[in-house]
């Protein structure tokens, strides 16, 4: 597998109705703001929101699909800029910005169907 | 009231976590659009999922000799000291006012079934601005061989209530 500066990759995931529950079961994050629409509304969020770390997981997944090997990922940095709601579709777009000294760096964006950033300042690195 | 800066340097943990093969699979399924269940509601591995994440036979022939976790499976065990910090009675954090602002992970070793992870955390920064507290916690998780597996930097933002 060869990698080049300027390579791009795209990854799309939809937050289906049960995704926050599935992610809660897998991760152990059962905060009611993720599971209970009524609790989410009472917290001023307009409903239940997906765990930010699941959104980060989608960013990592897109990068893993590009790399072909999950064990090569060496770093991920994200800022959670907007909640992901049920039925949102998130598009992750990555672009390789540098490859040097055995380290590949890519910058990512993650936007919802309205084009709003749900993650910002997202950078991933891998051992190549 | 802002959180007192004297808590910079306060330590949490150690916490331990034993990694199981089915948990690694379930986590990969949940991220990848599947159902995290090996039971009757399960639907199997999502299409296109990397075999290293779920197919033990294929993974044994692969570069790591066993299944591995998605790198961000690290959240499952490394979140424990973060949880202890934000629920520390001395810090008096109102969890309803807390959001997870930023996250960084550095991954040094792959995560395999049977690994025993020991995680510790330390408050590395505390500051307040524009009516919010910012708490930075750094966690380190080591495996049973004493090797550093993941370092996490967690930023919690707490609105003053």
Interface residues (C-beta under 8 A of the other chain):
Chain A: X13 X19 X22 X23 X25 X26 X27 X28 X29 X43 X52 X53 X54 X56 X57 X58 X60 X61 X64 X65 X68 X69 X70 X71 X73 X74 X75 X76 X77 X78 X79 X80 X121
Chain B: X23 X26 X27 X29 X30 X31 X32 X33 X34 X35 X36 X37 X48 X50 X52 X53 X63 X64 X68 X69 X70 X71 X72 X75 X76 X79 X96 X99 X100 X101 X102 X103 X104 X105 X106 X107 X108 X110
